Structure formats: C-alpha cells, structure tokens
Amino acid sequence: MSQHDLVIDNATFPSVRSDVNSALQALGSTSKGNSRPATPYAGQLWLDDNTPSATVWSLYMYDGSDDIKLGEFDSTANNFMPFVNGVSLTSFLSAYTFPGTEASLASASTTNLGSTGVFAVSITGTTTINSFGSSASTSAPLYFIRFTGALTITHNATSLILPGGANITTAAGATATMLYLGSGNWRMLSYEPALAANRLIGVGSTGGKGAVIPSGDFTFSGLNMGLNTGTSANQIVKLDWSARLPAVDGSQLLGISGMPSAVTGTLSGGSTVFTVDFTTYSAYRLDIVEMVSSPNGAFTIDLSSDGGSTYVSATRNNRDNGSAANTTSDGNSGAGSSRYNGSFVISQPSASGETCLIGSGAVSGSTDTAAHVRHGSSAAINRVRITGSSITFTGGNVILQPISKR
C-alpha cells in the first residue's frame, strides 16, 4: 500500500527523508491501496487495487465528497477500460450503438421505459402518454422508441419536454429518441413522423439514405437515378427539342381546359353578329377573310355589352377617346374588284372595364391599320357585329377565336 497524507512533518533529517520518500511513493503509485487515502484532496487520483478484483484495479478521482470512477486496469491482460457515466465504455457503446432486441411496451399515462431493461422499445396501443416513468438511469439515459399506432404525447415544460413545446400525435411507424434527465423528467431529442414506404429511397435501391421522393417519378439502374418520362400513366411529360408537348391524351390532363373551337360565320346582308364571352375569356382574335361588298363602302366593327340591344360604333377614322371601339375599311365589289382581308385582337383585360381593339387589314395591296381604339364599358362584351355603311356584304368569312382565358 502506497498512500500518504502528502504533508511533511517537522522532524529530524532521517524522519523527514523517510516522510518525503513515502509521499513520493504515494504519488508515483497513484495512491494505490484497497480504499481511499485517509486524507484525500479534491481532484486527487487514487487506485483501488482490490476492486473489482485483486488483478483488476479501479481508478478514481475524488471530487471533494465522492469518488468518480474513471476506468479499470486489468493487470493480467495489461489493458485499460475507460468508464463513461459510471459504466464501462463497452457497456456504454453496447447500450447506445447496439440498444439490443426491441422490447414491446403498452402505452399508458405513465409508460415506464426503464422497466423494459433494453433501450429499443416499441410502444403499442393508443393511450395518451403523460410520462415515461422514473426507473431509468442517467448513467444510460438514451432510449430509441417506435410507435405502432396513433396516440398523443403530452408536453410538459419540466417532466416531458417535447420539440416545439407542444403535444405530439404519433402514427404507426413514427420514431423518437428520448433522454432521461433524472427524477422522472424526460426530453425528446428527436421525432420522425411515419413515411409511406413507396416514398423513401432505401440503401438497397440506390445507395442513398432517407431521401423522400414522389412515388414513381424516378427510375433506377444500379446507383443511377433518372426521371420517369413518357406519355403513359404516372409518367412525367417532357417537352421535345422544339419546346413542344409530345402527343398526349389532352382529356386526361387534370385542371387544364383548352380554348374552345373558333366561332365562324359568313358575311351577308347589311351586318353579321357574333356571340362572344368576355366573362370567361379576356381576348379574342378576329379574322376577316376575303370580304366583298356592294357597292364599295366602309364597314365597322361594333361591340355590345347588353346582348346586342345597343352597340358602340365609330366612323372610319380610328380614335382613342375612351368611348368608341371599332375600325373601318373600304369594302369592294364588282368584277375584278379587290377583296379585303384583316386581322384584329379584341381585348378586355377586366370583365367590367374598357375594351381595346388592335388590328390591320389590306385592300388591293395597301394597308389600313387600326392602332388603339377603346370602348368604355361597365360590363363584359358579349356581341361583336360587323356592319356596312350603306353597303351589302356579298362574300367573305369571319373567324372569332378565344386566345386568352381570365
């Protein structure tokens, strides 16, 4: 036994020398003995040479009131085992890296995790949990739990501290990591909600880990991942080299409604009226094809917002005065006469606002352009009329096509 109080007493030289040698031997042997030195100091190391056996010694540090075990020396195998939180490193790693076979524990108001004897626990049932008990140890405080059903875990700022400071409702397959703080108090370190199996890439499929993806959107070949493109069910449609959609069944596209077919008509008599829907659509294209009239004269494009009871029309001169919206051009008739062709865009950005008419046309190679003509209206336009000024239409077609939805 090599222990000493590390105090050199006043004495004759031989006694002092012996006292000094004993103190040095105690320091050199880490105060080795079968019990703590009689006069310990806070921070002092000492070696118990009889615990747990005569060949396996325990190293302690005295903290001023208690001995903290730092590890064990095996004098036969000549190795040292560190201790963590009062247990050997082997036991510590066994508890946390390999928590053992999962044990089942029924949910209850107090679901006592420490009673299972293992650190991987499957919690069954749907009873609300208000506590995880007080039988766990702070020397091995981590528990890995899995829920098999839906239940509520009740947050408590002291005894059951949950992420976000709010109750959690579990689902089958959800997992959590719990840390025991002592005195029946717990903290949830992490919570992972359940994920559908077909939305998780596992190690066996791509070498990835924990990546969440939309089901069926990807294809895999070994460690390579690609998009599942094509025009069949559950595939992603890819634009071609010219940025156009490939041939698909448009009726299967959910939430997309295409533009309706164009409204067509033949010009005849003194005027032709077309029904439009500026409540649903914000713009139409108006094409006049091969218009012929008798005698030569002007025509106008007139707009109505009351079902055709009244129209707003204008003279041949284009204008932008907030009250008129139309354009005119000479119609032609007779043998060898020219024919009129023109295109216009009728736009009403607001269903209760003014309308803009922009267009251009040509007669005998010359161009007659309508720039920016407006119709002030408090309602959606619902009729378009093409009418002549003292003329009769003897030929020509009109095409009205919606080009923009609201």
NUMI-512876 format. One record per residue (C-alpha): x, y, z; residue in one letter. Coordinates in nm, 4 decimals, decimal comma. Example, Ala and Ser with C-alpha at 12.3 -4.5 7.8 and 13.67 -1.06 7.14 Angstrom:
% residues 2
+----------+----------+----------+---------+
:       c1 :       c2 :       c3 : residuo :
+----------+----------+----------+---------+
:   1,2300 :  -0,4500 :   0,7800 :       a :
:   1,3670 :  -0,1060 :   0,7140 :       s :
+----------+----------+----------+---------+
***
This chain:
% residues 406
+----------+----------+----------+---------+
:       c1 :       c2 :       c3 : residuo :
+----------+----------+----------+---------+
:   0,0000 :   0,0000 :   0,0000 :       m :
:   0,1456 :   0,3377 :  -0,1068 :       s :
:  -0,0652 :   0,6123 :   0,0389 :       q :
:   0,0328 :   0,9276 :   0,2272 :       h :
:  -0,1293 :   1,2426 :   0,3590 :       d :
:   0,1228 :   1,4403 :   0,1473 :       l :
:   0,2172 :   1,6548 :   0,4477 :       v :
:   0,5863 :   1,6566 :   0,5577 :       i :
:   0,6101 :   1,6863 :   0,9346 :       d :
:   0,8836 :   1,8706 :   1,1228 :       n :
:   1,1320 :   1,6121 :   1,2458 :       a :
:   1,4961 :   1,5040 :   1,2377 :       t :
:   1,6535 :   1,4646 :   0,8966 :       f :
:   1,6172 :   1,0844 :   0,8741 :       p :
:   1,2469 :   1,1094 :   0,9629 :       s :
:   1,1886 :   1,3918 :   0,7163 :       v :
:   1,3687 :   1,1984 :   0,4423 :       r :
:   1,1524 :   0,8918 :   0,5115 :       s :
:   0,8370 :   1,1069 :   0,5111 :       d :
:   0,9339 :   1,2621 :   0,1772 :       v :
:   1,0079 :   0,9220 :   0,0243 :       n :
:   0,6693 :   0,7884 :   0,1371 :       s :
:   0,4911 :   1,0891 :  -0,0132 :       a :
:   0,6773 :   1,0420 :  -0,3418 :       l :
:   0,5924 :   0,6722 :  -0,3474 :       q :
:   0,2242 :   0,7555 :  -0,2962 :       a :
:   0,2333 :   0,9999 :  -0,5872 :       l :
:   0,4262 :   0,7560 :  -0,8031 :       g :
:   0,1777 :   0,4757 :  -0,7411 :       s :
:  -0,1339 :   0,6958 :  -0,7748 :       t :
:  -0,2064 :   0,6424 :  -0,4044 :       s :
:  -0,2600 :   0,2710 :  -0,4705 :       k :
:  -0,4499 :   0,0862 :  -0,1958 :       g :
:  -0,7697 :  -0,1021 :  -0,1178 :       n :
:  -0,9520 :   0,2145 :  -0,0038 :       s :
:  -0,9438 :   0,5914 :  -0,0499 :       r :
:  -0,6471 :   0,7642 :   0,1184 :       p :
:  -0,7229 :   0,8703 :   0,4741 :       a :
:  -0,6530 :   1,2357 :   0,3912 :       t :
:  -0,7868 :   1,2879 :   0,0362 :       p :
:  -0,7844 :   1,6132 :  -0,1579 :       y :
:  -1,0410 :   1,7316 :  -0,4178 :       a :
:  -0,9038 :   1,6402 :  -0,7593 :       g :
:  -0,6776 :   1,3621 :  -0,6236 :       q :
:  -0,6441 :   1,0403 :  -0,8217 :       l :
:  -0,6206 :   0,7069 :  -0,6388 :       w :
:  -0,6071 :   0,3449 :  -0,7471 :       l :
:  -0,8153 :   0,0757 :  -0,5737 :       d :
:  -0,6104 :  -0,2454 :  -0,6097 :       d :
:  -0,8825 :  -0,4793 :  -0,4828 :       n :
:  -1,1958 :  -0,3675 :  -0,6793 :       t :
:  -1,3428 :  -0,5412 :  -0,8633 :       p :
:  -1,0648 :  -0,7992 :  -0,8003 :       s :
:  -0,7018 :  -0,8317 :  -0,6986 :       a :
:  -0,5999 :  -0,8289 :  -1,0663 :       t :
:  -0,8469 :  -0,5709 :  -1,1999 :       v :
:  -0,7964 :  -0,2318 :  -1,0351 :       w :
:  -1,0266 :   0,0736 :  -1,0394 :       s :
:  -0,9031 :   0,4282 :  -1,0974 :       l :
:  -1,0954 :   0,7021 :  -0,9129 :       y :
:  -1,0894 :   1,0792 :  -0,8837 :       m :
:  -1,2020 :   1,2287 :  -0,5531 :       y :
:  -1,4248 :   1,5367 :  -0,6162 :       d :
:  -1,4262 :   1,6597 :  -0,2592 :       g :
:  -1,7137 :   1,4405 :  -0,1454 :       s :
:  -1,7374 :   1,1345 :  -0,3713 :       d :
:  -1,5156 :   0,9108 :  -0,5796 :       d :
:  -1,5745 :   0,9229 :  -0,9573 :       i :
:  -1,4699 :   0,6061 :  -1,1351 :       k :
:  -1,2593 :   0,6822 :  -1,4455 :       l :
:  -1,1834 :   0,3281 :  -1,5553 :       g :
:  -1,0379 :  -0,0152 :  -1,4765 :       e :
:  -0,6841 :  -0,1560 :  -1,5227 :       f :
:  -0,6539 :  -0,5276 :  -1,5948 :       d :
:  -0,3080 :  -0,6142 :  -1,4598 :       s :
:  -0,3231 :  -0,9614 :  -1,6180 :       t :
:  -0,4392 :  -0,8623 :  -1,9687 :       a :
:  -0,2483 :  -0,5350 :  -1,9445 :       n :
:  -0,5271 :  -0,3102 :  -2,0727 :       n :
:  -0,7380 :  -0,0187 :  -1,9525 :       f :
:  -1,1173 :   0,0180 :  -1,9896 :       m :
:  -1,2458 :   0,3778 :  -1,9621 :       p :
:  -1,5778 :   0,4449 :  -1,7852 :       f :
:  -1,8487 :   0,6843 :  -1,9143 :       v :
:  -2,1345 :   0,7980 :  -1,6901 :       n :
:  -2,0437 :   0,5327 :  -1,4362 :       g :
:  -2,0388 :   0,2381 :  -1,6778 :       v :
:  -1,7603 :   0,0844 :  -1,8832 :       s :
:  -1,7118 :   0,2114 :  -2,2359 :       l :
:  -1,8057 :  -0,1349 :  -2,3621 :       t :
:  -2,1371 :  -0,1204 :  -2,1775 :       s :
:  -2,1911 :   0,2376 :  -2,2864 :       f :
:  -2,1405 :   0,1546 :  -2,6540 :       l :
:  -2,3477 :  -0,1586 :  -2,6207 :       s :
:  -2,6325 :   0,0452 :  -2,4765 :       a :
:  -2,6315 :   0,3234 :  -2,7345 :       y :
:  -2,4821 :   0,1872 :  -3,0540 :       t :
:  -2,6482 :  -0,1509 :  -3,0169 :       f :
:  -2,9555 :  -0,0992 :  -2,7966 :       p :
:  -3,0445 :  -0,4651 :  -2,8015 :       g :
:  -3,3542 :  -0,6522 :  -2,9098 :       t :
:  -3,6591 :  -0,4275 :  -2,9259 :       e :
:  -3,8991 :  -0,4756 :  -2,6358 :       a :
:  -4,2727 :  -0,4095 :  -2,6543 :       s :
:  -4,4368 :  -0,1788 :  -2,4013 :       l :
:  -4,8074 :  -0,0906 :  -2,3858 :       a :
:  -4,8857 :   0,2803 :  -2,3807 :       s :
:  -5,0219 :   0,4188 :  -2,0540 :       a :
:  -5,0428 :   0,7524 :  -1,8787 :       s :
:  -4,7040 :   0,6574 :  -1,7304 :       t :
:  -4,5206 :   0,4479 :  -1,9882 :       t :
:  -4,2198 :   0,3302 :  -1,7873 :       n :
:  -3,9342 :   0,2959 :  -2,0371 :       l :
:  -3,6833 :   0,1944 :  -1,7689 :       g :
:  -3,8863 :  -0,1147 :  -1,6837 :       s :
:  -3,8023 :  -0,2844 :  -2,0152 :       t :
:  -3,4331 :  -0,3454 :  -1,9415 :       g :
:  -3,3420 :  -0,2515 :  -2,3008 :       v :
:  -3,3006 :   0,0730 :  -2,4876 :       f :
:  -3,5033 :  -0,0040 :  -2,8019 :       a :
:  -3,8736 :  -0,0012 :  -2,7215 :       v :
:  -4,1842 :  -0,0494 :  -2,9361 :       s :
:  -4,4798 :   0,1328 :  -2,7814 :       i :
:  -4,8164 :  -0,0224 :  -2,8620 :       t :
:  -5,1704 :   0,0983 :  -2,8066 :       g :
:  -5,3353 :   0,4407 :  -2,8314 :       t :
:  -5,3453 :   0,5614 :  -2,4688 :       t :
:  -5,2221 :   0,9179 :  -2,4124 :       t :
:  -4,8711 :   0,9320 :  -2,2607 :       i :
:  -4,8055 :   1,1901 :  -1,9861 :       n :
:  -4,4788 :   1,0448 :  -1,8515 :       s :
:  -4,2077 :   0,7926 :  -1,9376 :       f :
:  -4,1529 :   0,6955 :  -1,5729 :       g :
:  -3,8678 :   0,7333 :  -1,3241 :       s :
:  -3,6990 :   0,3925 :  -1,3230 :       s :
:  -3,4481 :   0,4757 :  -1,5989 :       a :
:  -3,0883 :   0,5677 :  -1,5107 :       s :
:  -2,8968 :   0,8822 :  -1,6015 :       t :
:  -2,5938 :   0,6543 :  -1,6480 :       s :
:  -2,7662 :   0,5100 :  -1,9559 :       a :
:  -3,0237 :   0,7770 :  -2,0402 :       p :
:  -3,0982 :   0,7295 :  -2,4119 :       l :
:  -3,3974 :   0,5313 :  -2,5389 :       y :
:  -3,4953 :   0,4683 :  -2,9001 :       f :
:  -3,8700 :   0,4226 :  -2,9340 :       i :
:  -4,1078 :   0,3291 :  -3,2144 :       r :
:  -4,4850 :   0,3765 :  -3,2154 :       f :
:  -4,7235 :   0,1206 :  -3,3630 :       t :
:  -5,0343 :   0,3389 :  -3,3579 :       g :
:  -5,1797 :   0,6847 :  -3,3137 :       a :
:  -5,1557 :   0,8326 :  -2,9657 :       l :
:  -5,0891 :   1,1686 :  -2,8002 :       t :
:  -4,7715 :   1,2556 :  -2,6091 :       i :
:  -4,8442 :   1,5431 :  -2,3709 :       t :
:  -4,5831 :   1,8194 :  -2,3472 :       h :
:  -4,4698 :   1,9339 :  -2,0013 :       n :
:  -4,2065 :   2,2039 :  -1,9644 :       a :
:  -4,0360 :   2,0085 :  -1,6823 :       t :
:  -4,1192 :   1,6397 :  -1,6909 :       s :
:  -4,1799 :   1,5710 :  -2,0622 :       l :
:  -4,0155 :   1,8309 :  -2,2846 :       i :
:  -4,1195 :   1,7911 :  -2,6490 :       l :
:  -3,9848 :   1,9663 :  -2,9622 :       p :
:  -4,1711 :   2,2894 :  -3,0268 :       g :
:  -4,3214 :   2,2867 :  -2,6787 :       g :
:  -4,6465 :   2,1291 :  -2,7980 :       a :
:  -4,8231 :   1,7922 :  -2,7833 :       n :
:  -4,7377 :   1,5361 :  -3,0496 :       i :
:  -4,9807 :   1,2941 :  -3,2140 :       t :
:  -4,7989 :   0,9870 :  -3,3392 :       t :
:  -4,8786 :   0,7482 :  -3,6224 :       a :
:  -4,7795 :   0,3885 :  -3,6867 :       a :
:  -4,4122 :   0,3814 :  -3,7829 :       g :
:  -4,3148 :   0,7122 :  -3,6178 :       a :
:  -3,9937 :   0,7051 :  -3,4103 :       t :
:  -3,8412 :   0,9179 :  -3,1351 :       a :
:  -3,5262 :   0,9452 :  -2,9231 :       t :
:  -3,5781 :   1,0122 :  -2,5505 :       m :
:  -3,3206 :   1,1380 :  -2,2988 :       l :
:  -3,3712 :   1,0686 :  -1,9284 :       y :
:  -3,2806 :   1,3730 :  -1,7170 :       l :
:  -3,3386 :   1,2119 :  -1,3780 :       g :
:  -3,6146 :   1,2486 :  -1,1180 :       s :
:  -3,8798 :   1,1311 :  -1,3659 :       g :
:  -3,8000 :   1,4079 :  -1,6177 :       n :
:  -3,7504 :   1,3415 :  -1,9892 :       w :
:  -3,6593 :   1,5344 :  -2,3030 :       r :
:  -3,7488 :   1,4221 :  -2,6564 :       m :
:  -3,4338 :   1,4812 :  -2,8626 :       l :
:  -3,5876 :   1,3949 :  -3,1979 :       s :
:  -3,9146 :   1,2852 :  -3,3548 :       y :
:  -3,9519 :   1,1375 :  -3,7034 :       e :
:  -4,3071 :   1,1050 :  -3,8404 :       p :
:  -4,4014 :   0,7935 :  -4,0330 :       a :
:  -4,3277 :   0,7896 :  -4,4079 :       l :
:  -4,5029 :   0,5817 :  -4,6718 :       a :
:  -4,2728 :   0,3015 :  -4,7837 :       a :
:  -4,3036 :   0,3946 :  -5,1508 :       n :
:  -4,1801 :   0,7483 :  -5,0797 :       r :
:  -3,8442 :   0,6527 :  -4,9268 :       l :
:  -3,5299 :   0,5553 :  -5,1127 :       i :
:  -3,3564 :   0,2845 :  -4,9127 :       g :
:  -2,9947 :   0,1708 :  -4,9093 :       v :
:  -3,0798 :  -0,1317 :  -5,1197 :       g :
:  -3,2215 :   0,0672 :  -5,4112 :       s :
:  -2,9756 :   0,3444 :  -5,4810 :       t :
:  -2,7206 :   0,3577 :  -5,2044 :       g :
:  -2,8972 :   0,6699 :  -5,0816 :       g :
:  -3,0350 :   0,7102 :  -4,7333 :       k :
:  -3,3510 :   0,8808 :  -4,6164 :       g :
:  -3,4312 :   1,0708 :  -4,9368 :       a :
:  -3,8042 :   1,1432 :  -4,9744 :       v :
:  -3,9351 :   1,1413 :  -5,3345 :       i :
:  -4,2735 :   1,1440 :  -5,5091 :       p :
:  -4,3740 :   0,7866 :  -5,5786 :       s :
:  -4,2983 :   0,6627 :  -5,9305 :       g :
:  -4,1352 :   0,9836 :  -6,0590 :       d :
:  -3,7858 :   0,8333 :  -6,0777 :       f :
:  -3,6242 :   0,5306 :  -6,2364 :       t :
:  -3,3180 :   0,3486 :  -6,1045 :       f :
:  -3,0402 :   0,1488 :  -6,2592 :       s :
:  -2,7802 :   0,0480 :  -6,0037 :       g :
:  -2,6692 :   0,3731 :  -5,8421 :       l :
:  -2,8033 :   0,5875 :  -6,1278 :       n :
:  -3,1314 :   0,7726 :  -6,0948 :       m :
:  -3,3348 :   0,9196 :  -6,3818 :       g :
:  -3,6740 :   1,0807 :  -6,4409 :       l :
:  -3,9592 :   0,8515 :  -6,5416 :       n :
:  -4,0613 :   1,0387 :  -6,8577 :       t :
:  -4,3123 :   0,9425 :  -7,1258 :       g :
:  -4,6776 :   0,9838 :  -7,2172 :       t :
:  -4,8225 :   0,6853 :  -7,0297 :       s :
:  -4,9916 :   0,6770 :  -6,6906 :       a :
:  -4,7843 :   0,8031 :  -6,3932 :       n :
:  -4,5071 :   0,9411 :  -6,6147 :       q :
:  -4,3611 :   1,2907 :  -6,6449 :       i :
:  -4,4285 :   1,4505 :  -6,9848 :       v :
:  -4,1137 :   1,6082 :  -7,1309 :       k :
:  -4,1105 :   1,8819 :  -7,3964 :       l :
:  -3,9405 :   1,7898 :  -7,7239 :       d :
:  -3,6403 :   1,9647 :  -7,8810 :       w :
:  -3,8628 :   2,2483 :  -8,0075 :       s :
:  -4,0211 :   2,3029 :  -7,6630 :       a :
:  -4,3472 :   2,1428 :  -7,7710 :       r :
:  -4,5527 :   1,8814 :  -7,5890 :       l :
:  -4,5499 :   1,5325 :  -7,7406 :       p :
:  -4,8815 :   1,3788 :  -7,8437 :       a :
:  -5,0830 :   1,3153 :  -7,5280 :       v :
:  -5,4454 :   1,2477 :  -7,4470 :       d :
:  -5,5491 :   1,6005 :  -7,3523 :       g :
:  -5,8675 :   1,4788 :  -7,1847 :       s :
:  -5,6501 :   1,3210 :  -6,9147 :       q :
:  -5,4811 :   1,6477 :  -6,8179 :       l :
:  -5,6429 :   1,7472 :  -6,4893 :       l :
:  -5,7124 :   2,1112 :  -6,4119 :       g :
:  -5,6393 :   2,2252 :  -6,7682 :       i :
:  -5,9132 :   2,3344 :  -7,0030 :       s :
:  -5,8175 :   2,4291 :  -7,3562 :       g :
:  -5,9588 :   2,7073 :  -7,5678 :       m :
:  -6,2897 :   2,6273 :  -7,7380 :       p :
:  -6,3243 :   2,5956 :  -8,1102 :       s :
:  -6,3391 :   2,9152 :  -8,3139 :       a :
:  -6,6691 :   3,0804 :  -8,3971 :       v :
:  -6,7036 :   3,1113 :  -8,7758 :       t :
:  -6,9581 :   3,2777 :  -8,9990 :       g :
:  -7,0252 :   3,4116 :  -9,3463 :       t :
:  -7,0662 :   3,7814 :  -9,4149 :       l :
:  -7,4007 :   3,8535 :  -9,5754 :       s :
:  -7,6576 :   4,1297 :  -9,5894 :       g :
:  -7,6071 :   4,4549 :  -9,4086 :       g :
:  -7,4442 :   4,3109 :  -9,0911 :       s :
:  -7,3354 :   3,9903 :  -8,9219 :       t :
:  -7,3422 :   3,9400 :  -8,5430 :       v :
:  -7,1287 :   3,7015 :  -8,3387 :       f :
:  -7,1688 :   3,5983 :  -7,9737 :       t :
:  -6,8579 :   3,6217 :  -7,7553 :       v :
:  -6,7836 :   3,5519 :  -7,3876 :       d :
:  -6,5600 :   3,8115 :  -7,2276 :       f :
:  -6,6633 :   3,6866 :  -6,8841 :       t :
:  -6,4592 :   3,3687 :  -6,9379 :       t :
:  -6,2059 :   3,4979 :  -7,1880 :       y :
:  -6,0060 :   3,8196 :  -7,1884 :       s :
:  -5,9144 :   3,8333 :  -7,5579 :       a :
:  -6,0342 :   3,7149 :  -7,8996 :       y :
:  -5,8692 :   3,7158 :  -8,2398 :       r :
:  -6,0961 :   3,8324 :  -8,5226 :       l :
:  -6,0010 :   3,7357 :  -8,8797 :       d :
:  -6,1878 :   3,8757 :  -9,1822 :       i :
:  -6,1222 :   3,6694 :  -9,4943 :       v :
:  -6,1973 :   3,7807 :  -9,8486 :       e :
:  -6,4664 :   4,0387 :  -9,7656 :       m :
:  -6,6633 :   4,1647 : -10,0687 :       v :
:  -6,9389 :   4,4294 : -10,0531 :       s :
:  -7,1772 :   4,6078 : -10,2879 :       s :
:  -7,1403 :   4,8915 : -10,3528 :       p :
:  -6,7950 :   4,9961 : -10,2392 :       n :
:  -6,8088 :   5,1418 :  -9,8925 :       g :
:  -6,6942 :   5,1327 :  -9,5376 :       a :
:  -6,7632 :   4,8796 :  -9,2618 :       f :
:  -6,7302 :   4,8955 :  -8,8862 :       t :
:  -6,6595 :   4,6501 :  -8,6059 :       i :
:  -6,9099 :   4,7224 :  -8,3314 :       d :
:  -6,9192 :   4,5983 :  -7,9712 :       l :
:  -7,2126 :   4,5388 :  -7,7362 :       s :
:  -7,2267 :   4,4512 :  -7,3668 :       s :
:  -7,6080 :   4,4163 :  -7,3408 :       d :
:  -7,6729 :   4,1227 :  -7,5719 :       g :
:  -7,6946 :   4,3345 :  -7,8887 :       g :
:  -7,9565 :   4,5871 :  -7,7756 :       s :
:  -7,7076 :   4,8679 :  -7,8251 :       t :
:  -7,3733 :   4,8817 :  -7,9996 :       y :
:  -7,0847 :   5,1218 :  -7,9872 :       v :
:  -6,9549 :   5,2055 :  -8,3318 :       s :
:  -6,7412 :   5,4783 :  -8,4882 :       a :
:  -6,6547 :   5,6417 :  -8,8142 :       t :
:  -6,3793 :   5,5212 :  -9,0362 :       r :
:  -6,1241 :   5,7304 :  -8,8504 :       n :
:  -5,9604 :   5,5377 :  -8,5650 :       n :
:  -5,9765 :   5,7100 :  -8,2315 :       r :
:  -5,8730 :   5,6719 :  -7,8686 :       d :
:  -6,1225 :   5,8768 :  -7,6758 :       n :
:  -6,2495 :   5,6205 :  -7,4253 :       g :
:  -6,5946 :   5,5975 :  -7,5851 :       s :
:  -6,5646 :   5,4123 :  -7,9152 :       a :
:  -6,4066 :   5,0882 :  -8,0199 :       a :
:  -6,4093 :   4,9887 :  -8,3807 :       n :
:  -6,2218 :   5,0154 :  -8,7047 :       t :
:  -6,3368 :   5,0610 :  -9,0620 :       t :
:  -6,2104 :   4,9982 :  -9,4094 :       s :
:  -6,3426 :   5,0076 :  -9,7598 :       d :
:  -6,5300 :   4,7034 :  -9,8769 :       g :
:  -6,5166 :   4,6287 : -10,2511 :       n :
:  -6,7367 :   4,4620 : -10,5091 :       s :
:  -6,7774 :   4,4149 : -10,8774 :       g :
:  -6,5881 :   4,2260 : -11,1374 :       a :
:  -6,2126 :   4,2391 : -11,0866 :       g :
:  -6,2508 :   4,4349 : -10,7658 :       s :
:  -6,0183 :   4,3856 : -10,4718 :       s :
:  -6,1095 :   4,1923 : -10,1656 :       r :
:  -6,0484 :   4,2902 :  -9,8018 :       y :
:  -5,8515 :   4,0787 :  -9,5543 :       n :
:  -5,7743 :   4,1803 :  -9,1974 :       g :
:  -5,6893 :   4,0555 :  -8,8507 :       s :
:  -5,7774 :   4,2150 :  -8,5174 :       f :
:  -5,7336 :   4,1454 :  -8,1477 :       v :
:  -6,0220 :   4,2422 :  -7,9219 :       i :
:  -5,9039 :   4,2593 :  -7,5601 :       s :
:  -6,0964 :   4,3352 :  -7,2415 :       q :
:  -5,8492 :   4,2909 :  -6,9519 :       p :
:  -6,1251 :   4,3428 :  -6,6963 :       s :
:  -6,4737 :   4,1972 :  -6,7428 :       a :
:  -6,6156 :   4,5305 :  -6,6298 :       s :
:  -6,3594 :   4,7577 :  -6,7932 :       g :
:  -6,2841 :   4,9133 :  -7,1280 :       e :
:  -6,2035 :   4,7161 :  -7,4410 :       t :
:  -5,9055 :   4,7600 :  -7,6691 :       c :
:  -5,9208 :   4,6793 :  -8,0439 :       l :
:  -5,5934 :   4,6448 :  -8,2336 :       i :
:  -5,5758 :   4,5318 :  -8,5945 :       g :
:  -5,4682 :   4,5750 :  -8,9534 :       s :
:  -5,6059 :   4,4950 :  -9,2952 :       g :
:  -5,5301 :   4,5263 :  -9,6655 :       a :
:  -5,7232 :   4,6185 :  -9,9800 :       v :
:  -5,5565 :   4,5896 : -10,3229 :       s :
:  -5,2163 :   4,5588 : -10,1596 :       g :
:  -5,2493 :   4,8723 :  -9,9459 :       s :
:  -5,2577 :   4,8531 :  -9,5689 :       t :
:  -5,5196 :   5,0120 :  -9,3465 :       d :
:  -5,4291 :   4,9850 :  -8,9788 :       t :
:  -5,6373 :   5,0328 :  -8,6682 :       a :
:  -5,3972 :   5,1243 :  -8,3907 :       a :
:  -5,5555 :   5,1562 :  -8,0458 :       h :
:  -5,9294 :   5,2010 :  -8,0278 :       v :
:  -6,1150 :   5,1771 :  -7,6969 :       r :
:  -6,4674 :   5,1072 :  -7,5862 :       h :
:  -6,5607 :   5,2313 :  -7,2387 :       g :
:  -6,7876 :   4,9706 :  -7,0795 :       s :
:  -6,9052 :   4,8729 :  -6,7334 :       s :
:  -6,9862 :   4,5131 :  -6,8319 :       a :
:  -6,8345 :   4,2248 :  -7,0276 :       a :
:  -6,8619 :   4,2452 :  -7,4055 :       i :
:  -7,0929 :   3,9701 :  -7,5356 :       n :
:  -7,1633 :   4,0638 :  -7,9012 :       r :
:  -6,9389 :   4,1589 :  -8,1935 :       v :
:  -7,1051 :   4,2983 :  -8,5058 :       r :
:  -6,9581 :   4,3661 :  -8,8479 :       i :
:  -7,1804 :   4,6087 :  -9,0327 :       t :
:  -7,1557 :   4,8073 :  -9,3524 :       g :
:  -7,2151 :   5,1734 :  -9,4082 :       s :
:  -7,4853 :   5,1714 :  -9,6800 :       s :
:  -7,3416 :   4,8547 :  -9,8271 :       i :
:  -7,4377 :   4,4912 :  -9,8502 :       t :
:  -7,1892 :   4,2099 :  -9,7914 :       f :
:  -7,1816 :   3,9677 : -10,0828 :       t :
:  -6,8964 :   3,7450 :  -9,9723 :       g :
:  -6,6368 :   3,6781 :  -9,7083 :       g :
:  -6,5887 :   3,4834 :  -9,3897 :       n :
:  -6,5238 :   3,5742 :  -9,0269 :       v :
:  -6,3340 :   3,3676 :  -8,7693 :       i :
:  -6,3501 :   3,4542 :  -8,3973 :       l :
:  -6,1100 :   3,2571 :  -8,1762 :       q :
:  -6,0636 :   3,2998 :  -7,7985 :       p :
:  -5,6900 :   3,3388 :  -7,7295 :       i :
:  -5,6691 :   3,4173 :  -7,3576 :       s :
:  -5,8599 :   3,2996 :  -7,0519 :       k :
:  -5,9193 :   3,5046 :  -6,7385 :       r :
+----------+----------+----------+---------+
***
